[in-house]
Amino acid sequence: MEYPTNKQILFGPDWDLNRWTASDDRVRGGSSVSKLEPTKEGVIFHGNLDIETLGGAGFASQRTVGNDQIWDLSGYDGVELRIVPSDGKRYTFSLTDEIPQQRPDSREQSALVWEYDFCPNETGREVRMSWKDLRPTYRGKPVEDARPLDLSHIRRFRIMMRSFFGEQHGEFSLRVQSIGLFRESYVDTPDLTKESVDYGDEKTEPVKTREDRRWFWGCCPSF
């Protein structure tokens, strides 16, 4: 018998924006700017992507903050974004299992991140990213033979607008209702229903077993 796909919400629909911060190309001398603001159905990620200051390059992004939080995403098949299609530009979602060290000037060093590009007008309201779809990159460039992503030790999430080598620039706007996880098949093994996200003494509620036979939408603390 088939059962509904398991899902778990990480962020939304009520977002704690204190757990997100702008990370734009201004840290490299650029002029791009991004904001994350609340809406009735989640948040809106918007701003202006400038590519003139850096000679055709540029990026604007919002990422999670904090160096102590760890997400355990093992046991899931990927990430799902619920969005409202808007401007038709191409966006990037990324995550990493490491926090880069700071340089003497307080800027962060680069880290290995796993990315997925998508165009809202092509995907519709649901953007699903299986782990195999995420590509490892370093400073925006693909990394061949990269080590595996440690799904049990995720440290940071990011939503980004980038120029793609001058292909896009100017105003951008993306409405995001939630960011969550999904499983392709229903979990029916008690030992596999104990995944949680660590926040000190706080843990998410375990996924329900087959006796409930219903969707699970556990809401994790976000940052």
Accessible surface in RSA format (square Angstrom, percent):
REM  Atomic radii and reference values for relative SASA: ProtOr
REM  Chains: A
REM  Algorithm: Lee & Richards
REM  Probe-radius: 1.40
REM  Slices: 20
REM RES _ NUM      All-atoms   Total-Side   Main-Chain    Non-polar    All polar
REM                ABS   REL    ABS   REL    ABS   REL    ABS   REL    ABS   REL
RES MET A   1   181.90  94.2 101.53  67.2  80.37 191.4 104.50  88.8  77.40 102.5
RES GLU A   2   170.39  97.8 144.19 109.1  26.20  62.4  62.28 120.5 108.10  88.3
RES TYR A   3    39.32  18.4  19.11  10.9  20.20  52.6  19.72  14.8  19.60  24.2
RES PRO A   4    51.95  37.9  39.47  36.0  12.48  45.4  50.69  41.9   1.26   7.8
RES THR A   5    27.64  19.7  24.56  24.9   3.08   7.3   2.73   3.7  24.90  37.6
RES ASN A   6     3.38   2.3   3.04   2.9   0.34   0.8   0.80   1.9   2.58   2.5
RES LYS A   7    24.33  11.9  23.70  14.5   0.63   1.5   3.54   3.2  20.78  22.1
RES GLN A   8     5.48   3.1   5.24   3.8   0.24   0.6   0.00   0.0   5.48   4.2
RES ILE A   9    15.42   8.8  15.42  11.5   0.00   0.0  15.42  11.1   0.00   0.0
RES LEU A  10     0.39   0.2   0.00   0.0   0.39   1.0   0.00   0.0   0.39   1.1
RES PHE A  11     1.05   0.5   0.02   0.0   1.03   2.7   1.05   0.6   0.00   0.0
RES GLY A  12     3.70   4.6   0.00   N/A   3.70   4.6   0.00   0.0   3.70   8.3
RES PRO A  13    89.39  65.1  83.80  76.4   5.59  20.3  83.80  69.2   5.59  34.7
RES ASP A  14   137.23  96.1 113.10 112.6  24.13  57.1  40.98  96.4  96.25  96.0
RES TRP A  15    30.99  12.4   2.62   1.3  28.37  66.6   3.32   1.8  27.67  44.9
RES ASP A  16    55.03  38.5  48.04  47.8   6.99  16.5  26.99  63.5  28.04  28.0
RES LEU A  17    48.94  27.3  36.35  26.0  12.58  31.6  36.67  25.8  12.26  33.0
RES ASN A  18   136.44  94.1 111.90 108.1  24.54  59.1  28.61  68.9 107.83 104.2
RES ARG A  19    78.16  32.8  78.16  39.8   0.00   0.0   6.83   9.3  71.33  43.2
RES TRP A  20    15.25   6.1   1.30   0.6  13.95  32.8   1.12   0.6  14.13  22.9
RES THR A  21    48.57  34.5  43.07  43.7   5.50  13.1  18.95  25.5  29.62  44.8
RES ALA A  22    51.97  47.8  29.89  46.1  22.07  50.2  29.94  42.2  22.03  58.4
RES SER A  23    20.78  17.6  17.83  23.8   2.95   6.8   4.91  10.4  15.87  22.2
RES ASP A  24    10.99   7.7   6.89   6.9   4.10   9.7   1.82   4.3   9.17   9.1
RES ASP A  25     0.10   0.1   0.10   0.1   0.00   0.0   0.00   0.0   0.10   0.1
RES ARG A  26   137.94  57.9 119.13  60.7  18.81  44.8  45.56  62.3  92.38  56.0
RES VAL A  27    79.82  52.5  64.87  58.7  14.95  36.0  73.61  64.0   6.21  16.8
RES ARG A  28   125.41  52.7 103.18  52.6  22.22  52.9  33.09  45.2  92.32  55.9
RES GLY A  29    52.00  64.1   0.00   N/A  52.00  64.1  35.43  97.2  16.56  37.1
RES GLY A  30    10.41  12.8   0.00   N/A  10.41  12.8   0.27   0.8  10.14  22.7
RES SER A  31    50.36  42.6  40.48  54.0   9.88  22.8  21.70  46.2  28.66  40.1
RES SER A  32     0.00   0.0   0.00   0.0   0.00   0.0   0.00   0.0   0.00   0.0
RES VAL A  33    52.36  34.5  52.36  47.4   0.00   0.0  52.36  45.5   0.00   0.0
RES SER A  34     4.95   4.2   0.00   0.0   4.95  11.4   0.00   0.0   4.95   6.9
RES LYS A  35   104.54  51.0 101.48  62.3   3.05   7.3  50.16  45.1  54.38  57.9
RES LEU A  36    19.19  10.7   3.33   2.4  15.86  39.9   3.33   2.3  15.86  42.7
RES GLU A  37    71.74  41.2  71.74  54.3   0.00   0.0  20.78  40.2  50.95  41.6
RES PRO A  38    98.69  71.9  80.35  73.2  18.34  66.7  80.57  66.5  18.11 112.6
RES THR A  39    42.13  30.0  15.26  15.5  26.87  64.0  24.84  33.4  17.28  26.1
RES LYS A  40   213.18 104.0 170.43 104.6  42.75 101.8 122.02 109.8  91.16  97.1
RES GLU A  41    98.13  56.3  90.00  68.1   8.13  19.4  37.98  73.5  60.15  49.1
RES GLY A  42     5.15   6.4   0.00   N/A   5.15   6.4   0.20   0.5   4.96  11.1
RES VAL A  43     0.75   0.5   0.20   0.2   0.55   1.3   0.20   0.2   0.55   1.5
RES ILE A  44    25.65  14.6  25.65  19.1   0.00   0.0  25.65  18.5   0.00   0.0
RES PHE A  45     0.00   0.0   0.00   0.0   0.00   0.0   0.00   0.0   0.00   0.0
RES HIS A  46    48.07  26.3  48.07  33.4   0.00   0.0  29.76  30.7  18.31  21.3
RES GLY A  47     9.84  12.1   0.00   N/A   9.84  12.1   9.40  25.8   0.44   1.0
RES ASN A  48    49.49  34.1  49.47  47.8   0.02   0.1  14.74  35.5  34.75  33.6
RES LEU A  49     2.38   1.3   0.67   0.5   1.71   4.3   0.67   0.5   1.71   4.6
RES ASP A  50    31.01  21.7  26.92  26.8   4.10   9.7   7.65  18.0  23.37  23.3
RES ILE A  51    20.57  11.7  18.42  13.7   2.15   5.2  18.42  13.3   2.15   5.8
RES GLU A  52   143.16  82.2 124.64  94.3  18.52  44.1  54.85 106.1  88.31  72.1
RES THR A  53    71.68  51.0  38.07  38.6  33.61  80.1  35.78  48.1  35.90  54.3
RES LEU A  54    59.93  33.4  37.19  26.6  22.74  57.2  43.44  30.5  16.49  44.4
RES GLY A  55    72.37  89.2   0.00   N/A  72.37  89.2  38.33 105.2  34.04  76.2
RES GLY A  56    25.92  32.0   0.00   N/A  25.92  32.0  22.86  62.7   3.06   6.9
RES ALA A  57    51.90  47.7  48.86  75.4   3.03   6.9  51.13  72.0   0.76   2.0
RES GLY A  58     8.43  10.4   0.00   N/A   8.43  10.4   0.31   0.8   8.12  18.2
RES PHE A  59    32.77  16.4  32.77  20.3   0.00   0.0  32.77  19.9   0.00   0.0
RES ALA A  60     0.00   0.0   0.00   0.0   0.00   0.0   0.00   0.0   0.00   0.0
RES SER A  61     0.00   0.0   0.00   0.0   0.00   0.0   0.00   0.0   0.00   0.0
RES GLN A  62     7.92   4.4   7.92   5.8   0.00   0.0   0.00   0.0   7.92   6.0
RES ARG A  63    40.10  16.8  40.10  20.4   0.00   0.0   0.00   0.0  40.10  24.3
RES THR A  64     0.45   0.3   0.00   0.0   0.45   1.1   0.00   0.0   0.45   0.7
RES VAL A  65    41.52  27.3  41.23  37.3   0.29   0.7  41.36  35.9   0.16   0.4
RES GLY A  66    32.36  39.9   0.00   N/A  32.36  39.9  22.35  61.3  10.01  22.4
RES ASN A  67    92.79  64.0  80.59  77.9  12.20  29.4  20.87  50.2  71.92  69.5
RES ASP A  68   130.04  91.1 107.22 106.7  22.82  54.0  34.33  80.8  95.71  95.5
RES GLN A  69    33.49  18.7  31.37  22.9   2.12   5.0   4.32   9.2  29.18  22.1
RES ILE A  70    48.99  27.9  48.44  36.1   0.55   1.3  48.44  34.9   0.55   1.5
RES TRP A  71     0.00   0.0   0.00   0.0   0.00   0.0   0.00   0.0   0.00   0.0
RES ASP A  72    42.41  29.7  40.11  39.9   2.29   5.4  10.03  23.6  32.37  32.3
RES LEU A  73     0.00   0.0   0.00   0.0   0.00   0.0   0.00   0.0   0.00   0.0
RES SER A  74    41.42  35.0  40.40  53.9   1.02   2.3  29.20  62.2  12.22  17.1
RES GLY A  75    46.33  57.1   0.00   N/A  46.33  57.1  26.91  73.8  19.42  43.5
RES TYR A  76     9.60   4.5   1.74   1.0   7.87  20.5   1.57   1.2   8.03   9.9
RES ASP A  77    54.15  37.9  49.87  49.6   4.28  10.1   9.03  21.3  45.12  45.0
RES GLY A  78     0.00   0.0   0.00   N/A   0.00   0.0   0.00   0.0   0.00   0.0
RES VAL A  79     0.05   0.0   0.05   0.0   0.00   0.0   0.05   0.0   0.00   0.0
RES GLU A  80     7.22   4.1   5.97   4.5   1.24   3.0   1.20   2.3   6.02   4.9
RES LEU A  81     0.00   0.0   0.00   0.0   0.00   0.0   0.00   0.0   0.00   0.0
RES ARG A  82    74.11  31.1  74.11  37.8   0.00   0.0  12.43  17.0  61.68  37.4
RES ILE A  83     0.00   0.0   0.00   0.0   0.00   0.0   0.00   0.0   0.00   0.0
RES VAL A  84    32.64  21.5  32.64  29.5   0.00   0.0  32.64  28.4   0.00   0.0
RES PRO A  85    49.21  35.9  31.43  28.6  17.78  64.6  31.43  25.9  17.78 110.5
RES SER A  86    46.19  39.0  15.07  20.1  31.12  71.7  24.99  53.2  21.20  29.7
RES ASP A  87    57.22  40.1  23.28  23.2  33.94  80.3  34.38  80.9  22.84  22.8
RES GLY A  88    27.28  33.6   0.00   N/A  27.28  33.6   7.83  21.5  19.45  43.6
RES LYS A  89    47.39  23.1  43.08  26.4   4.30  10.2  42.24  38.0   5.15   5.5
RES ARG A  90    85.25  35.8  84.88  43.3   0.37   0.9  28.85  39.4  56.40  34.2
RES TYR A  91     0.00   0.0   0.00   0.0   0.00   0.0   0.00   0.0   0.00   0.0
RES THR A  92     1.08   0.8   0.90   0.9   0.19   0.4   0.90   1.2   0.19   0.3
RES PHE A  93     0.00   0.0   0.00   0.0   0.00   0.0   0.00   0.0   0.00   0.0
RES SER A  94     6.26   5.3   6.21   8.3   0.06   0.1   1.41   3.0   4.86   6.8
RES LEU A  95     2.13   1.2   0.00   0.0   2.13   5.4   2.13   1.5   0.00   0.0
RES THR A  96     5.07   3.6   5.07   5.1   0.00   0.0   5.07   6.8   0.00   0.0
RES ASP A  97    10.89   7.6   3.55   3.5   7.34  17.3   2.57   6.1   8.31   8.3
RES GLU A  98    61.33  35.2  59.19  44.8   2.14   5.1  21.09  40.8  40.23  32.8
RES ILE A  99    38.22  21.7  18.13  13.5  20.09  48.4  18.13  13.1  20.09  54.5
RES PRO A 100    17.37  12.7   7.58   6.9   9.79  35.6  13.35  11.0   4.02  25.0
RES GLN A 101   135.12  75.6 126.37  92.4   8.75  20.8  43.82  93.3  91.30  69.2
RES GLN A 102   122.19  68.3  97.25  71.1  24.94  59.4  26.41  56.2  95.78  72.6
RES ARG A 103    87.45  36.7  81.37  41.5   6.07  14.5  17.27  23.6  70.18  42.5
RES PRO A 104   148.73 108.4 107.00  97.5  41.73 151.7 119.95  99.0  28.78 178.9
RES ASP A 105    77.14  54.0  48.43  48.2  28.71  67.9  48.01 113.0  29.12  29.0
RES SER A 106    79.72  67.4  65.95  88.0  13.76  31.7  31.38  66.8  48.34  67.7
RES ARG A 107    85.99  36.1  80.29  40.9   5.71  13.6  34.45  47.1  51.54  31.2
RES GLU A 108    63.93  36.7  40.04  30.3  23.89  56.9  20.48  39.6  43.45  35.5
RES GLN A 109    84.59  47.3  76.87  56.2   7.72  18.4  18.81  40.0  65.78  49.9
RES SER A 110    33.89  28.6   9.94  13.3  23.95  55.2  11.99  25.5  21.91  30.7
RES ALA A 111    14.50  13.3   3.85   5.9  10.65  24.2   6.52   9.2   7.97  21.1
RES LEU A 112    24.65  13.7  22.93  16.4   1.72   4.3  22.93  16.1   1.72   4.6
RES VAL A 113    30.13  19.8  30.13  27.3   0.00   0.0  30.13  26.2   0.00   0.0
RES TRP A 114    13.03   5.2  13.03   6.3   0.00   0.0   4.46   2.4   8.57  13.9
RES GLU A 115     5.95   3.4   5.37   4.1   0.58   1.4   0.00   0.0   5.95   4.9
RES TYR A 116    52.62  24.6  51.69  29.4   0.93   2.4  18.32  13.8  34.30  42.3
RES ASP A 117    36.81  25.8  19.51  19.4  17.31  40.9  10.25  24.1  26.56  26.5
RES PHE A 118     7.80   3.9   0.56   0.3   7.24  18.8   7.80   4.7   0.00   0.0
RES CYS A 119    19.08  14.4  16.11  18.0   2.97   7.0   5.87  14.9  13.20  14.2
RES PRO A 120     0.00   0.0   0.00   0.0   0.00   0.0   0.00   0.0   0.00   0.0
RES ASN A 121    91.00  62.8  57.95  56.0  33.05  79.6  23.04  55.5  67.96  65.7
RES GLU A 122   147.37  84.6 109.58  82.9  37.80  90.0  43.24  83.6 104.14  85.0
RES THR A 123    50.47  35.9  22.24  22.5  28.23  67.3  30.06  40.4  20.41  30.9
RES GLY A 124    29.12  35.9   0.00   N/A  29.12  35.9  27.98  76.8   1.15   2.6
RES ARG A 125   103.96  43.6  98.31  50.1   5.65  13.4  51.03  69.7  52.93  32.1
RES GLU A 126    67.67  38.8  56.35  42.6  11.32  26.9  15.49  30.0  52.18  42.6
RES VAL A 127     2.12   1.4   1.02   0.9   1.10   2.6   2.12   1.8   0.00   0.0
RES ARG A 128    70.80  29.7  54.53  27.8  16.27  38.7  30.82  42.1  39.98  24.2
RES MET A 129     0.00   0.0   0.00   0.0   0.00   0.0   0.00   0.0   0.00   0.0
RES SER A 130    25.15  21.3  24.88  33.2   0.27   0.6   6.60  14.1  18.55  26.0
RES TRP A 131    46.38  18.6  35.84  17.3  10.54  24.7  36.05  19.2  10.34  16.8
RES LYS A 132   177.84  86.8 137.32  84.3  40.52  96.5 115.96 104.4  61.89  65.9
RES ASP A 133    60.70  42.5  40.06  39.9  20.64  48.8  11.29  26.6  49.40  49.3
RES LEU A 134    10.85   6.0   0.34   0.2  10.51  26.4   0.34   0.2  10.51  28.3
RES ARG A 135    79.30  33.3  77.28  39.4   2.02   4.8  50.62  69.2  28.68  17.4
RES PRO A 136    31.99  23.3  31.30  28.5   0.69   2.5  31.30  25.8   0.69   4.3
RES THR A 137     0.00   0.0   0.00   0.0   0.00   0.0   0.00   0.0   0.00   0.0
RES TYR A 138    93.35  43.6  91.17  51.9   2.18   5.7  65.09  48.9  28.26  34.8
RES ARG A 139   157.16  66.0 124.44  63.4  32.72  77.9  41.87  57.2 115.28  69.9
RES GLY A 140    33.63  41.5   0.00   N/A  33.63  41.5  11.51  31.6  22.12  49.5
RES LYS A 141   145.08  70.8 144.62  88.7   0.46   1.1  87.55  78.8  57.53  61.3
RES PRO A 142    95.21  69.4  76.04  69.3  19.17  69.7  76.04  62.8  19.17 119.2
RES VAL A 143    48.13  31.7  37.67  34.1  10.45  25.2  40.82  35.5   7.30  19.8
RES GLU A 144   147.59  84.7 129.48  98.0  18.11  43.1  58.88 113.9  88.71  72.4
RES ASP A 145   150.47 105.4 106.02 105.5  44.45 105.1  40.90  96.3 109.57 109.3
RES ALA A 146    30.42  28.0   1.30   2.0  29.12  66.2   6.22   8.8  24.20  64.1
RES ARG A 147   105.43  44.3  91.86  46.8  13.57  32.3  68.28  93.3  37.15  22.5
RES PRO A 148   115.36  84.1  99.33  90.5  16.03  58.3 109.37  90.3   5.99  37.2
RES LEU A 149    28.26  15.7  10.50   7.5  17.76  44.6  10.55   7.4  17.70  47.6
RES ASP A 150    65.10  45.6  58.25  58.0   6.85  16.2  24.81  58.4  40.29  40.2
RES LEU A 151    38.89  21.7  35.43  25.3   3.46   8.7  35.43  24.9   3.46   9.3
RES SER A 152    55.28  46.7  45.11  60.2  10.16  23.4  25.59  54.5  29.68  41.6
RES HIS A 153    64.48  35.2  64.48  44.8   0.00   0.0  42.58  43.9  21.90  25.5
RES ILE A 154     0.00   0.0   0.00   0.0   0.00   0.0   0.00   0.0   0.00   0.0
RES ARG A 155    34.98  14.7  34.49  17.6   0.49   1.2   0.00   0.0  34.98  21.2
RES ARG A 156    11.12   4.7  10.91   5.6   0.22   0.5   5.67   7.8   5.45   3.3
RES PHE A 157     0.16   0.1   0.00   0.0   0.16   0.4   0.16   0.1   0.00   0.0
RES ARG A 158    40.67  17.1  40.60  20.7   0.07   0.2   4.49   6.1  36.18  21.9
RES ILE A 159     0.01   0.0   0.01   0.0   0.00   0.0   0.01   0.0   0.00   0.0
RES MET A 160    21.10  10.9  21.10  14.0   0.00   0.0  20.38  17.3   0.72   1.0
RES MET A 161     0.72   0.4   0.72   0.5   0.00   0.0   0.04   0.0   0.69   0.9
RES ARG A 162    33.87  14.2  33.87  17.3   0.00   0.0  11.78  16.1  22.09  13.4
RES SER A 163     4.71   4.0   4.54   6.1   0.17   0.4   0.00   0.0   4.71   6.6
RES PHE A 164    22.84  11.4  18.02  11.2   4.82  12.5  20.82  12.6   2.01   5.8
RES PHE A 165   194.30  97.2 159.91  99.0  34.39  89.5 166.95 101.2  27.35  78.3
RES GLY A 166    31.49  38.8   0.00   N/A  31.49  38.8  10.96  30.1  20.53  46.0
RES GLU A 167   129.84  74.5  91.78  69.4  38.06  90.6  42.36  81.9  87.48  71.4
RES GLN A 168    22.68  12.7  18.66  13.6   4.02   9.6  13.34  28.4   9.34   7.1
RES HIS A 169   107.53  58.8  97.78  68.0   9.75  24.9  54.97  56.7  52.56  61.2
RES GLY A 170    18.79  23.2   0.00   N/A  18.79  23.2  18.53  50.9   0.25   0.6
RES GLU A 171   123.80  71.1 112.50  85.1  11.30  26.9  64.53 124.8  59.27  48.4
RES PHE A 172     5.95   3.0   0.13   0.1   5.83  15.2   2.70   1.6   3.25   9.3
RES SER A 173    35.11  29.7  35.09  46.8   0.01   0.0  26.77  57.0   8.34  11.7
RES LEU A 174     0.00   0.0   0.00   0.0   0.00   0.0   0.00   0.0   0.00   0.0
RES ARG A 175    99.36  41.7  99.36  50.7   0.00   0.0  19.02  26.0  80.34  48.7
RES VAL A 176     0.71   0.5   0.00   0.0   0.71   1.7   0.36   0.3   0.35   0.9
RES GLN A 177    30.31  16.9  30.31  22.2   0.00   0.0  10.60  22.6  19.71  14.9
RES SER A 178     8.63   7.3   8.63  11.5   0.00   0.0   4.31   9.2   4.32   6.0
RES ILE A 179     0.00   0.0   0.00   0.0   0.00   0.0   0.00   0.0   0.00   0.0
RES GLY A 180     4.02   5.0   0.00   N/A   4.02   5.0   3.67  10.1   0.35   0.8
RES LEU A 181     3.09   1.7   1.70   1.2   1.39   3.5   1.70   1.2   1.39   3.7
RES PHE A 182     0.70   0.4   0.70   0.4   0.00   0.0   0.70   0.4   0.00   0.0
RES ARG A 183     8.92   3.7   8.92   4.5   0.00   0.0   7.28   9.9   1.64   1.0
RES GLU A 184   107.02  61.4  86.33  65.3  20.69  49.3  43.90  84.9  63.12  51.5
RES SER A 185    78.34  66.2  73.14  97.6   5.20  12.0  43.86  93.4  34.48  48.3
RES TYR A 186    27.55  12.9   6.48   3.7  21.07  54.8   5.79   4.3  21.77  26.8
RES VAL A 187    13.88   9.1   9.31   8.4   4.57  11.0  13.60  11.8   0.28   0.7
RES ASP A 188    71.92  50.4  51.31  51.1  20.61  48.7  21.54  50.7  50.38  50.2
RES THR A 189    61.61  43.8  60.72  61.6   0.89   2.1  32.60  43.8  29.01  43.9
RES PRO A 190    87.40  63.7  86.90  79.2   0.50   1.8  86.96  71.8   0.44   2.7
RES ASP A 191   108.35  75.9  91.02  90.6  17.33  41.0  24.49  57.6  83.87  83.6
RES LEU A 192    98.53  54.9  98.00  70.1   0.53   1.3  98.34  69.1   0.18   0.5
RES THR A 193     8.81   6.3   8.81   8.9   0.00   0.0   0.00   0.0   8.81  13.3
RES LYS A 194   145.31  70.9 126.36  77.5  18.94  45.1  82.29  74.1  63.01  67.1
RES GLU A 195    25.37  14.6  16.94  12.8   8.43  20.1  13.03  25.2  12.34  10.1
RES SER A 196    22.53  19.0  18.00  24.0   4.54  10.4   6.29  13.4  16.24  22.7
RES VAL A 197     1.85   1.2   1.65   1.5   0.19   0.5   1.65   1.4   0.19   0.5
RES ASP A 198    66.64  46.7  64.05  63.7   2.59   6.1  18.32  43.1  48.32  48.2
RES TYR A 199    32.17  15.0  15.69   8.9  16.49  42.9  23.96  18.0   8.22  10.1
RES GLY A 200    68.25  84.2   0.00   N/A  68.25  84.2  43.42 119.2  24.82  55.6
RES ASP A 201   152.15 106.6 117.55 117.0  34.60  81.8  39.68  93.4 112.47 112.2
RES GLU A 202   103.03  59.2  98.05  74.2   4.98  11.9  39.99  77.3  63.05  51.5
RES LYS A 203   130.24  63.5  97.40  59.8  32.83  78.2  82.11  73.9  48.12  51.3
RES THR A 204    14.82  10.5   1.47   1.5  13.35  31.8   7.44  10.0   7.37  11.1
RES GLU A 205    95.69  54.9  83.19  62.9  12.49  29.7  34.48  66.7  61.21  50.0
RES PRO A 206    72.35  52.7  71.32  65.0   1.03   3.8  72.18  59.6   0.17   1.1
RES VAL A 207     7.44   4.9   2.82   2.6   4.62  11.1   2.82   2.5   4.62  12.5
RES LYS A 208    64.56  31.5  59.35  36.4   5.21  12.4  26.79  24.1  37.77  40.2
RES THR A 209    43.56  31.0  42.36  42.9   1.20   2.9  27.00  36.3  16.56  25.0
RES ARG A 210    90.99  38.2  90.83  46.3   0.16   0.4   3.36   4.6  87.64  53.1
RES GLU A 211   152.58  87.6 118.25  89.5  34.33  81.7  74.48 144.1  78.10  63.8
RES ASP A 212    53.24  37.3  35.34  35.2  17.90  42.3   3.52   8.3  49.72  49.6
RES ARG A 213   136.48  57.3 114.63  58.4  21.85  52.0  36.31  49.6 100.17  60.7
RES ARG A 214   125.84  52.8 120.62  61.5   5.22  12.4  51.52  70.4  74.32  45.0
RES TRP A 215   115.85  46.5 102.79  49.8  13.05  30.7  81.70  43.6  34.15  55.4
RES PHE A 216    14.60   7.3  12.96   8.0   1.64   4.3  14.60   8.9   0.00   0.0
RES TRP A 217   119.55  48.0  93.58  45.3  25.97  61.0  83.56  44.6  35.99  58.4
RES GLY A 218     8.02   9.9   0.00   N/A   8.02   9.9   8.02  22.0   0.00   0.0
RES CYS A 219    95.99  72.6  66.09  73.7  29.90  70.3  30.79  78.0  65.20  70.3
RES CYS A 220     4.74   3.6   0.00   0.0   4.74  11.1   0.48   1.2   4.26   4.6
RES PRO A 221    45.83  33.4  32.90  30.0  12.94  47.0  45.26  37.4   0.57   3.6
RES SER A 222    11.61   9.8   7.89  10.5   3.72   8.6   1.27   2.7  10.34  14.5
RES PHE A 223     1.46   0.7   1.46   0.9   0.00   0.0   1.46   0.9   0.00   0.0
END  Absolute sums over single chains surface
CHAIN  1 A    11432.6       8987.7       2444.9       5603.0       5829.6
END  Absolute sums over all chains
TOTAL         11432.6       8987.7       2444.9       5603.0       5829.6
